[in-house]
Amino acid sequence: MRLYCLSGHPTIPCNVLKFKSTTIMLDCGLDMTSALHFLPLPLVHSPRLSKLPGWISKDGNTMLEKELKDCAGRVFVDSVPEFCLPETELLDLSTVDVILISNYHCMMALPYITEHTGFTGTVYSTEPTMQIGR
């Protein structure tokens, strides 16, 4: 029996249990704290966001001025948010037979796993968790 932890965060579980010929993923959480460092993506043009000044480093380097914006003394990234996905280098996720989801917090990486890793197994969750996930 082997147990792999694919999450780099202690409160965001994503574990894989291999027992004999069966591979079970226990939750697939996604660390979304990196989204706090990105500007919101407006659905329509926002003059307020477009007028934010670019961030200039203390040494005067303006290379990142278009990617980084200063807002209320904080620096934000002006692009599509990026997230810390579960580590997939430890094993091939296409070999996972079953994913067990314990609650709605622990299914945030499920779309990535089912659409981009070759996963073809079955996902099990409680009915309320499934309704929230839709």
Contacts in CASP RR format, 6 or more apart in sequence:
PFRMAT RR
TARGET T0000
AUTHOR 0000-0000-0000
METHOD contacts of the structure
MODEL  1
MRLYCLSGHPTIPCNVLKFKSTTIMLDCGLDMTSALHFLPLPLVHSPRLS
KLPGWISKDGNTMLEKELKDCAGRVFVDSVPEFCLPETELLDLSTVDVIL
ISNYHCMMALPYITEHTGFTGTVYSTEPTMQIGR
1 17 0 8 1.000
1 18 0 8 1.000
1 19 0 8 1.000
2 17 0 8 1.000
2 18 0 8 1.000
3 15 0 8 1.000
3 16 0 8 1.000
3 17 0 8 1.000
3 18 0 8 1.000
4 15 0 8 1.000
4 16 0 8 1.000
4 17 0 8 1.000
4 18 0 8 1.000
4 90 0 8 1.000
4 91 0 8 1.000
5 14 0 8 1.000
5 15 0 8 1.000
6 14 0 8 1.000
6 15 0 8 1.000
6 16 0 8 1.000
6 86 0 8 1.000
6 87 0 8 1.000
6 88 0 8 1.000
6 90 0 8 1.000
7 13 0 8 1.000
7 14 0 8 1.000
7 15 0 8 1.000
7 29 0 8 1.000
7 31 0 8 1.000
7 86 0 8 1.000
7 87 0 8 1.000
8 31 0 8 1.000
8 84 0 8 1.000
8 87 0 8 1.000
9 31 0 8 1.000
9 84 0 8 1.000
12 29 0 8 1.000
12 30 0 8 1.000
12 31 0 8 1.000
12 106 0 8 1.000
13 26 0 8 1.000
13 27 0 8 1.000
13 29 0 8 1.000
13 102 0 8 1.000
13 106 0 8 1.000
14 25 0 8 1.000
14 26 0 8 1.000
14 27 0 8 1.000
14 28 0 8 1.000
14 29 0 8 1.000
14 86 0 8 1.000
14 106 0 8 1.000
14 109 0 8 1.000
15 25 0 8 1.000
15 26 0 8 1.000
15 27 0 8 1.000
16 23 0 8 1.000
16 24 0 8 1.000
16 25 0 8 1.000
16 26 0 8 1.000
16 90 0 8 1.000
16 91 0 8 1.000
16 96 0 8 1.000
17 23 0 8 1.000
17 24 0 8 1.000
17 25 0 8 1.000
17 26 0 8 1.000
18 24 0 8 1.000
18 91 0 8 1.000
22 97 0 8 1.000
22 98 0 8 1.000
23 91 0 8 1.000
23 95 0 8 1.000
23 96 0 8 1.000
23 97 0 8 1.000
23 98 0 8 1.000
24 96 0 8 1.000
24 97 0 8 1.000
24 98 0 8 1.000
24 99 0 8 1.000
24 100 0 8 1.000
25 93 0 8 1.000
25 96 0 8 1.000
25 98 0 8 1.000
25 99 0 8 1.000
25 100 0 8 1.000
25 113 0 8 1.000
26 100 0 8 1.000
26 102 0 8 1.000
27 100 0 8 1.000
27 101 0 8 1.000
27 102 0 8 1.000
27 106 0 8 1.000
27 107 0 8 1.000
28 86 0 8 1.000
28 99 0 8 1.000
28 101 0 8 1.000
28 106 0 8 1.000
28 107 0 8 1.000
28 108 0 8 1.000
28 109 0 8 1.000
28 110 0 8 1.000
28 113 0 8 1.000
29 86 0 8 1.000
29 105 0 8 1.000
29 106 0 8 1.000
29 107 0 8 1.000
29 108 0 8 1.000
29 109 0 8 1.000
30 83 0 8 1.000
30 84 0 8 1.000
30 85 0 8 1.000
30 86 0 8 1.000
30 108 0 8 1.000
30 109 0 8 1.000
30 112 0 8 1.000
31 83 0 8 1.000
31 84 0 8 1.000
32 83 0 8 1.000
32 108 0 8 1.000
33 84 0 8 1.000
34 81 0 8 1.000
34 82 0 8 1.000
34 83 0 8 1.000
34 84 0 8 1.000
35 81 0 8 1.000
35 83 0 8 1.000
37 76 0 8 1.000
37 77 0 8 1.000
38 76 0 8 1.000
38 77 0 8 1.000
38 78 0 8 1.000
38 79 0 8 1.000
38 80 0 8 1.000
38 81 0 8 1.000
38 82 0 8 1.000
39 49 0 8 1.000
39 52 0 8 1.000
39 69 0 8 1.000
39 71 0 8 1.000
39 76 0 8 1.000
39 77 0 8 1.000
39 78 0 8 1.000
40 49 0 8 1.000
41 80 0 8 1.000
41 81 0 8 1.000
42 49 0 8 1.000
49 69 0 8 1.000
52 69 0 8 1.000
52 70 0 8 1.000
52 71 0 8 1.000
52 78 0 8 1.000
53 69 0 8 1.000
53 70 0 8 1.000
54 65 0 8 1.000
54 66 0 8 1.000
54 68 0 8 1.000
54 69 0 8 1.000
54 70 0 8 1.000
55 64 0 8 1.000
55 65 0 8 1.000
55 68 0 8 1.000
55 69 0 8 1.000
55 70 0 8 1.000
55 75 0 8 1.000
56 62 0 8 1.000
56 65 0 8 1.000
57 64 0 8 1.000
66 78 0 8 1.000
67 77 0 8 1.000
67 78 0 8 1.000
67 79 0 8 1.000
68 75 0 8 1.000
68 76 0 8 1.000
68 77 0 8 1.000
68 78 0 8 1.000
69 75 0 8 1.000
69 76 0 8 1.000
69 77 0 8 1.000
69 78 0 8 1.000
70 76 0 8 1.000
85 109 0 8 1.000
85 112 0 8 1.000
86 109 0 8 1.000
86 113 0 8 1.000
88 117 0 8 1.000
93 113 0 8 1.000
93 117 0 8 1.000
93 118 0 8 1.000
93 119 0 8 1.000
94 117 0 8 1.000
94 118 0 8 1.000
94 119 0 8 1.000
94 120 0 8 1.000
96 119 0 8 1.000
96 121 0 8 1.000
97 121 0 8 1.000
97 122 0 8 1.000
98 121 0 8 1.000
98 122 0 8 1.000
98 123 0 8 1.000
98 124 0 8 1.000
99 110 0 8 1.000
99 113 0 8 1.000
99 119 0 8 1.000
99 121 0 8 1.000
99 122 0 8 1.000
99 123 0 8 1.000
99 124 0 8 1.000
100 124 0 8 1.000
100 125 0 8 1.000
101 107 0 8 1.000
101 110 0 8 1.000
101 123 0 8 1.000
101 124 0 8 1.000
101 125 0 8 1.000
101 126 0 8 1.000
101 129 0 8 1.000
102 125 0 8 1.000
102 129 0 8 1.000
103 126 0 8 1.000
103 129 0 8 1.000
104 128 0 8 1.000
104 129 0 8 1.000
104 132 0 8 1.000
104 133 0 8 1.000
107 125 0 8 1.000
107 129 0 8 1.000
107 133 0 8 1.000
110 123 0 8 1.000
113 119 0 8 1.000
114 123 0 8 1.000
END
